[in-house]
Amino acid sequence: MDQLPYKPEGYNFWTWKGRKIHYVEQGHGRPVVLIHGFGASAFHWRYNIPELAKKYKVYAIDLLGFGWSEKAIIEYDATIWRDQVSDFMKEIVKEPAVLVGNSLGGFTALITAAYLPQLVLGVALLNSAGQFGNPNGQSNGSDEETIIKKFIINPLKEVFQRIVLGFLFWQAKQPARVEKVLKSVYIDASNVDDYLVESITRPAGDPNAGEVYYRLMTKFMTNQSKYTLDSILSKLSCPLLLLWGDLDPWVGPAKAIRIKEFYPNTTIVNLQAGHCPHDEVPELVNSALLDWLSSLQIEASLQAL
């Protein structure tokens, strides 16, 4: 199978709001935009880009804070990446496209499609991040409790978090640790190689990477309930494909079933794979994705008649 060559210096760069953003571009035809998951990069689509590029114009973007994109010291929020992908489509892609995302990238694809329906022809999710809302959500408590939490508990909590997360980040960027984590979420770890490991550890060597990690873990990861899957899906208007690794230890098949129940215009393809099926079983993902993309083109042609 063709594979995207690993380039330590990266491929293409685009300046977005004064920040350096990395992306890969290959092929010709209708555009498809690939969005990686947490801690990964455009290189994680190494087995998908060359195959898809035989029929489509393929872009793979590094989200701000990840991969070869700038490690900006900002408050990270789902809308940051939504705005980044939206502007990328307007300034670089320049025409309606299909969005494909894994894990965090899947959630980003969804929220972008809900925000920018005129530029998104379809969305494909591979073991997407995101949570459904809790209908029995509790109130935040009294004003007195809020003050105590804000001025006493939270400062102490932040000091403790910085110590713990600082150690965890140091540990997380060690090649042996990265390899171990990858092998825990790949059922078949044959594709967990040195190039994949380096594509994760190299960006972690950036001087700002530790602070970005801290902000992601304490702000974004603990505040996902602000943007729920049901609230986003209720605004979606395009076809949805779920390419789901049913053996994922983090995001099981129950979520895919629930998404389809909530949003009927959904096709599910179940795969015997873990959290990153596009890299673990790329031949199956490429085949299913190309079939679905062809069906979108046929549907668009029929509507034009």
C-alpha positions as a printed NumPy array, in Angstrom:
array([[  0.   ,   0.   ,   0.   ],
       [  1.244,   3.488,  -0.855],
       [  2.37 ,   5.513,   2.138],
       [  2.894,   9.231,   2.718],
       [  6.654,   9.793,   3.204],
       [  7.586,  11.013,   6.659],
       [  9.14 ,  14.49 ,   6.477],
       [ 10.617,  15.815,   9.751],
       [ 10.308,  19.377,   8.39 ],
       [  6.648,  18.953,   7.428],
       [  4.892,  19.639,   4.128],
       [  2.939,  22.885,   3.609],
       [  2.277,  25.803,   5.95 ],
       [ -0.528,  28.354,   6.11 ],
       [ -0.702,  31.397,   8.376],
       [ -3.978,  31.577,  10.28 ],
       [ -4.573,  34.534,  12.596],
       [ -0.799,  34.947,  12.87 ],
       [ -0.278,  31.257,  13.728],
       [  1.634,  28.714,  11.629],
       [ -0.589,  25.833,  10.522],
       [  0.74 ,  22.69 ,   8.863],
       [ -1.113,  20.694,   6.218],
       [ -0.62 ,  18.078,   3.504],
       [ -2.159,  18.407,   0.03 ],
       [ -2.297,  15.723,  -2.659],
       [ -4.365,  14.718,  -5.7  ],
       [ -7.043,  16.292,  -7.873],
       [-10.838,  16.307,  -7.892],
       [-13.502,  16.991,  -5.285],
       [-11.873,  17.963,  -1.969],
       [-11.69 ,  15.76 ,   1.114],
       [-10.297,  17.199,   4.365],
       [ -8.782,  14.809,   6.936],
       [ -8.601,  15.848,  10.622],
       [ -6.452,  13.901,  13.102],
       [ -7.159,  12.96 ,  16.714],
       [ -5.749,  14.115,  20.067],
       [ -1.948,  14.074,  20.147],
       [ -1.628,  13.029,  16.496],
       [ -0.99 ,  14.908,  13.243],
       [ -1.663,  14.849,   9.504],
       [  0.905,  12.045,   9.243],
       [ -1.54 ,   9.709,  10.998],
       [ -3.395,   9.594,   7.647],
       [ -0.229,   8.271,   5.949],
       [ -1.964,   5.2  ,   4.455],
       [ -5.147,   7.055,   3.46 ],
       [ -3.86 ,  10.179,   1.709],
       [ -2.172,   8.432,  -1.264],
       [ -5.154,   6.139,  -1.93 ],
       [ -7.825,   8.837,  -1.638],
       [ -5.685,  11.195,  -3.732],
       [ -6.029,   8.863,  -6.725],
       [ -9.623,  10.131,  -7.096],
       [ -9.913,  13.232,  -4.895],
       [ -8.069,  16.381,  -3.848],
       [ -6.979,  15.441,  -0.333],
       [ -6.001,  17.791,   2.463],
       [ -4.831,  16.72 ,   5.92 ],
       [ -4.502,  19.505,   8.47 ],
       [ -2.705,  19.727,  11.819],
       [ -4.978,  21.327,  14.392],
       [ -3.553,  24.284,  16.321],
       [ -1.479,  22.955,  19.224],
       [ -0.763,  19.616,  17.54 ],
       [  1.643,  18.112,  15.021],
       [  3.692,  20.63 ,  13.037],
       [  1.208,  23.449,  13.695],
       [  2.142,  26.165,  16.185],
       [  1.921,  25.369,  19.899],
       [ -0.027,  28.503,  20.721],
       [ -0.418,  29.533,  24.372],
       [ -4.155,  30.226,  24.309],
       [ -7.288,  28.97 ,  26.013],
       [ -8.25 ,  25.951,  23.903],
       [-11.885,  25.354,  23.111],
       [-13.771,  23.317,  20.497],
       [-14.617,  26.543,  18.67 ],
       [-10.893,  27.279,  18.123],
       [-10.502,  24.216,  15.904],
       [-13.929,  24.746,  14.344],
       [-12.887,  28.239,  13.281],
       [ -9.489,  26.995,  12.096],
       [-11.012,  24.303,   9.851],
       [-13.726,  26.689,   8.62 ],
       [-11.152,  29.294,   7.583],
       [ -8.937,  26.585,   6.055],
       [-11.838,  25.554,   3.848],
       [-12.51 ,  29.15 ,   2.851],
       [ -8.903,  30.205,   2.233],
       [ -7.127,  27.015,   1.087],
       [ -9.745,  24.512,  -0.119],
       [-12.011,  27.221,  -1.573],
       [-14.954,  24.931,  -2.396],
       [-17.395,  22.573,  -0.613],
       [-15.682,  19.472,   0.778],
       [-16.189,  16.269,   2.724],
       [-14.737,  16.262,   6.243],
       [-13.217,  13.097,   7.717],
       [-12.104,  12.992,  11.334],
       [-10.771,  10.574,  13.934],
       [-11.411,  10.995,  17.658],
       [-11.002,  14.721,  18.471],
       [-10.816,  15.371,  14.721],
       [-14.217,  13.718,  14.295],
       [-15.752,  16.028,  16.861],
       [-14.102,  18.984,  15.107],
       [-15.515,  17.832,  11.761],
       [-19.009,  17.593,  13.217],
       [-19.012,  20.989,  14.864],
       [-17.588,  22.56 ,  11.687],
       [-20.286,  20.957,   9.519],
       [-23.009,  22.233,  11.854],
       [-21.483,  25.733,  11.779],
       [-20.71 ,  25.877,   8.04 ],
       [-23.29 ,  23.676,   6.244],
       [-22.857,  25.441,   2.892],
       [-19.246,  24.242,   2.636],
       [-19.62 ,  20.676,   3.965],
       [-20.959,  17.974,   1.619],
       [-20.664,  15.137,   4.118],
       [-18.924,  14.02 ,   7.308],
       [-17.155,  10.726,   8.055],
       [-16.308,   9.918,  11.673],
       [-13.825,   7.324,  12.88 ],
       [-14.383,   6.616,  16.584],
       [-15.267,  10.216,  17.27 ],
       [-14.851,  12.074,  20.527],
       [-17.813,  13.909,  22.044],
       [-20.509,  13.169,  24.589],
       [-24.275,  13.19 ,  24.568],
       [-25.875,  15.653,  26.955],
       [-27.04 ,  14.677,  30.419],
       [-30.78 ,  15.387,  30.665],
       [-30.493,  15.262,  34.46 ],
       [-27.724,  17.874,  34.71 ],
       [-27.361,  19.429,  38.13 ],
       [-27.12 ,  23.141,  38.97 ],
       [-23.801,  24.695,  39.874],
       [-24.689,  25.276,  43.503],
       [-25.038,  28.421,  45.627],
       [-23.117,  31.674,  45.165],
       [-21.21 ,  30.966,  48.382],
       [-20.089,  27.557,  47.102],
       [-19.013,  29.149,  43.821],
       [-16.881,  31.797,  45.62 ],
       [-15.157,  29.173,  47.805],
       [-14.459,  27.04 ,  44.753],
       [-13.134,  29.988,  42.722],
       [-10.82 ,  31.584,  45.298],
       [ -9.74 ,  28.706,  47.546],
       [-10.215,  25.284,  45.966],
       [ -9.341,  26.109,  42.342],
       [ -5.95 ,  27.811,  43.035],
       [ -4.825,  24.851,  45.164],
       [ -6.167,  22.484,  42.547],
       [ -4.223,  24.282,  39.792],
       [ -0.903,  23.977,  41.656],
       [ -1.473,  20.258,  42.17 ],
       [ -2.59 ,  19.8  ,  38.55 ],
       [  0.52 ,  21.524,  37.193],
       [  2.802,  19.226,  39.202],
       [  0.956,  16.056,  38.236],
       [  0.347,  16.982,  34.586],
       [  3.926,  18.2  ,  34.204],
       [  5.138,  14.737,  35.177],
       [  2.513,  13.034,  33.005],
       [  3.518,  15.12 ,  29.986],
       [  7.189,  14.301,  30.489],
       [  6.221,  10.635,  30.676],
       [  3.765,  10.837,  27.762],
       [  6.357,  12.182,  25.309],
       [  8.836,   9.361,  25.885],
       [  8.978,   7.128,  22.759],
       [  8.518,   3.915,  24.752],
       [  5.423,   5.339,  26.461],
       [  3.928,   6.562,  23.163],
       [  4.476,   3.147,  21.615],
       [  2.849,   1.432,  24.608],
       [ -0.25 ,   3.66 ,  24.472],
       [ -0.618,   3.168,  20.711],
       [ -0.349,  -0.589,  21.046],
       [ -3.06 ,  -0.527,  23.734],
       [ -5.581,   1.031,  21.315],
       [ -4.521,  -0.849,  18.135],
       [ -5.841,  -4.415,  18.152],
       [ -3.296,  -5.262,  15.436],
       [ -0.22 ,  -3.195,  16.282],
       [  1.694,  -4.062,  13.087],
       [  1.537,  -0.452,  11.878],
       [  2.836,   1.04 ,  15.132],
       [  6.306,   1.82 ,  13.828],
       [  9.146,   4.265,  14.5  ],
       [  7.8  ,   6.826,  12.001],
       [  4.411,   6.957,  13.734],
       [  6.012,   7.252,  17.158],
       [  8.326,  10.055,  15.989],
       [  5.4  ,  11.933,  14.409],
       [  3.973,  12.179,  17.934],
       [  7.126,  12.681,  20.024],
       [  8.816,  15.233,  17.73 ],
       [  6.091,  17.918,  18.12 ],
       [  6.09 ,  17.223,  21.879],
       [  9.651,  18.57 ,  21.98 ],
       [  8.43 ,  22.102,  21.204],
       [  9.168,  24.495,  24.131],
       [  5.468,  25.37 ,  24.421],
       [  4.172,  21.797,  24.161],
       [  4.037,  21.219,  27.92 ],
       [  1.917,  24.308,  28.55 ],
       [ -0.38 ,  23.406,  25.643],
       [ -0.794,  19.921,  27.125],
       [ -1.668,  21.411,  30.522],
       [ -4.268,  23.735,  29.032],
       [ -5.807,  20.994,  26.932],
       [ -6.078,  18.585,  29.841],
       [ -7.414,  21.066,  32.399],
       [ -9.634,  23.285,  30.252],
       [-10.768,  21.551,  27.07 ],
       [-10.841,  17.893,  28.141],
       [-12.775,  18.677,  31.324],
       [-15.268,  20.955,  29.582],
       [-16.493,  18.818,  26.684],
       [-20.048,  18.875,  28.049],
       [-20.297,  22.483,  26.833],
       [-20.761,  21.153,  23.269],
       [-22.802,  17.94 ,  23.265],
       [-23.26 ,  15.523,  20.384],
       [-27.042,  15.885,  20.471],
       [-26.851,  19.684,  20.232],
       [-24.429,  19.443,  17.274],
       [-26.251,  16.633,  15.459],
       [-29.509,  18.573,  15.729],
       [-27.9  ,  21.253,  13.519],
       [-26.331,  18.827,  11.016],
       [-27.824,  18.65 ,   7.509],
       [-25.413,  16.477,   5.454],
       [-24.908,  12.698,   5.105],
       [-22.922,  11.078,   7.903],
       [-20.668,   8.011,   7.728],
       [-19.442,   6.189,  10.824],
       [-16.354,   4.032,  10.249],
       [-16.186,   2.454,  13.673],
       [-13.504,   0.303,  15.246],
       [-15.732,  -1.902,  17.379],
       [-12.831,  -3.127,  19.528],
       [-11.84 ,   0.368,  20.664],
       [-11.152,   0.274,  24.444],
       [-12.003,   3.993,  24.702],
       [-15.023,   4.553,  22.415],
       [-17.137,   1.444,  21.893],
       [-19.754,   0.687,  19.207],
       [-22.625,   1.761,  21.468],
       [-21.837,   5.399,  20.664],
       [-22.11 ,   4.749,  16.914],
       [-25.514,   3.116,  17.405],
       [-26.709,   6.048,  19.495],
       [-25.519,   8.57 ,  16.894],
       [-27.472,   6.758,  14.164],
       [-30.583,   6.634,  16.363],
       [-30.34 ,  10.384,  16.897],
       [-29.359,  11.215,  13.289],
       [-30.954,   8.72 ,  10.845],
       [-29.097,  10.033,   7.767],
       [-26.159,   7.915,   8.945],
       [-24.348,   4.925,   7.474],
       [-22.385,   2.665,   9.835],
       [-19.474,   0.466,   8.767],
       [-18.276,  -1.76 ,  11.618],
       [-14.598,  -2.677,  11.644],
       [-12.655,  -5.179,  13.723],
       [-10.175,  -2.564,  14.89 ],
       [ -9.342,  -0.238,  17.75 ],
       [ -9.429,   3.536,  18.198],
       [ -7.548,   4.438,  14.984],
       [ -8.971,   2.196,  12.243],
       [ -7.624,   4.427,   9.456],
       [ -4.052,   3.498,  10.451],
       [ -4.7  ,   0.   ,  11.777],
       [ -6.84 ,  -1.36 ,   8.912],
       [ -6.307,   1.328,   6.237],
       [ -7.274,  -0.898,   3.32 ],
       [-10.741,  -1.473,   4.825],
       [-11.194,   2.189,   5.727],
       [-10.059,   3.38 ,   2.288],
       [-12.417,   0.976,   0.519],
       [-15.442,   1.921,   2.642],
       [-14.673,   5.633,   2.433],
       [-14.242,   5.564,  -1.356],
       [-17.54 ,   3.67 ,  -1.771],
       [-19.35 ,   6.226,   0.379],
       [-17.742,   9.178,  -1.409],
       [-18.875,   7.695,  -4.741],
       [-22.427,   7.386,  -3.419],
       [-22.359,  11.07 ,  -2.44 ],
       [-21.328,  12.001,  -5.983],
       [-24.103,   9.851,  -7.507],
       [-26.652,  11.402,  -5.141],
       [-25.446,  14.921,  -6.025],
       [-25.67 ,  14.104,  -9.764],
       [-29.241,  12.826,  -9.426],
       [-30.287,  15.918,  -7.496],
       [-28.83 ,  18.102, -10.265],
       [-31.012,  16.445, -12.936]])
